[in-house]
Amino acid sequence: MTACPTCRVPSLTQFASPDLVGKIVYEGHDRADDPAWRESGAATLDDYARWCGHLCGLTCLRMALGEGAPSLFELRDGALKYGAYTEDPADGTIKGLIYAPFAEYVRDTLGREATVHRHLTLDEVADLVDSGHTVITSVHYEIRRPGRPAPGRGGHLVLVTARTADGSLHFHNPSGIDAPTRTAELPRAEFEPFFAGRGVSMR
């Protein structure tokens, strides 16, 4: 893992091959056609392909843990045991990340503080990172293209790690399509239209 020069937190993607993220999310590239899938820690290619699109939150956790963090699928297995994800027995639909059991998992097994914020402002996010926390925030995935109108709020998770000198939020996006969108900075006014007003802080 290489630490970000701004915040010292590594930048990671939820898909094993960072150069395929854009093709996967915008061009329908088959997730199973990822030559680096074994690096995720998945036991099988099918398991990787089925789950990788759901693991933005655990990629945020892995970034926050830094060097020596468990593999992405080790974290998935642990989070499943705590109920941070559920699978519909009828059709296999995956739901999650579910914040409360996720925070319990982080506290119990990883020894980190983890607090669920069901109502969160961006000023509070900035205060949390100033006090040494990282904050998993719920945003719309199109935050990776902030020059376009936000299509909605929530549904994707990014890790806010710092506040810049001008007050912008510095964050790492697990589904960023290139280096500038994986490690990004946005003024709060530009971040806000994508933000769902909830998250999990960790330290």
Secondary structure as UniProt FT lines:
FT   TURN            5..7
FT   HELIX           18..20
FT   HELIX           21..27
FT   TURN            31..32
FT   TURN            35..36
FT   HELIX           37..40
FT   HELIX           45..51
FT   HELIX           52..54
FT   HELIX           56..65
FT   TURN            67..68
FT   HELIX           72..81
FT   TURN            82..83
FT   STRAND          85..87
FT   TURN            89..91
FT   STRAND          94..96
FT   HELIX           99..110
FT   STRAND          114..117
FT   HELIX           122..130
FT   TURN            131..132
FT   STRAND          134..139
FT   HELIX           141..144
FT   TURN            146..147
FT   STRAND          156..163
FT   TURN            165..166
FT   STRAND          169..172
FT   TURN            174..175
FT   HELIX           179..182
FT   STRAND          183..186
FT   HELIX           188..191
FT   HELIX           192..194
FT   STRAND          195..202
//
